Amino acid sequence: MALRRFYNEIKGLKVKELPSYVKPMLSVDYAKKTVQRGLDNYHAKYIQTNSVDPLFHVCFGGMIFSYLVALPEERRHLEHQQHAKEHGH
């Protein structure tokens, strides 16, 4: 959705105008404001309505995080298994 909006905004610009349009979006202040706006929207949508969804978000986020942390070890284990299988161990 955000990419579509961004595309529609830059669609009418000329190539020479594009860097001056995009440059302010790459600043730290713009990123901070965007994150703050996202947190405000999340708070209004889930926290103020007493929704149980934030609990689900934390649970699934923790599961995904733990999977990503364990992934390199699992890949090493699978590579070792494949190597052992190829060499008849």
N, C-alpha and C positions, 0 to 999 in steps of 0.2 A: 504494500500500500504506500509506504513512504517512498519507495523507488519510483512508483508510478507518478506520485505527486512531484517528485524532483524532476523526472523526465518531462512532465507537462510544463514545469516552470522554465526549464532550459530549452525547450523545443523551439521557442520563438527567438532565442538569442543568436547573435552572430558569433562565429568562432573567436573573434577578437574580444568579445564581451565576456566570454565564459570564464577565463581566469579571474577577472575582477569580481565575478558573481560567486565563484566557488571559494576563493581565498578566505573570506570571513568565516565560512563554515568550517575551516580547518584550524581554527584557533581554540585554545584551551578554554577560554571564557564561553564560547559557543557550545562546546562539549559539556561544560558544567551546567549551563542553562538547559540544554536538552535532557541531560540526566535528571535534573531537578524537576523538569516538566513531566518526565516519565514517572518519577516517584510520586509526584502530586496526583497524577492520573490514576496510578495504582492504588494510592491511599483512598482516593474518592470512590473508586470502583469496588474495592474489596474490603478495606479496613472499616470505613464508615458505615458500610452496609451490614456489618457483622457476618460476613460470608465465611464459610469454612474453607474456601479455596486457597487462601495463603498457607494453610496447614498442608494441603496437598502439594502446593508448589515447593515447600521446604522438603517434604518427603521425597518427591520425585527428583528434585534438584540434588539432594544428598545421594540418592541412588546413582544418578548419572555421574556425579563427581567421583564417587567411590569406584565406579566402573572405569572412568578415565584414568584414575590414579593407578589402578591395578592392571590396566591394559598392557603396558610395556612388559611387565613380568609374565603375563599370560602369553604374549607373543614370543618371548624368549623360551618359555616352556614348550610351546607348540613347535618352534624351530628345532629345539633339542630332540623332541620326540620324532620329528620328521628325519632328522639327521641319523638318529639311532635306527630308525626303521630302514633307511637306505643302506646302512652299513651292517645290517644284520645283528644288531645288539638286542 
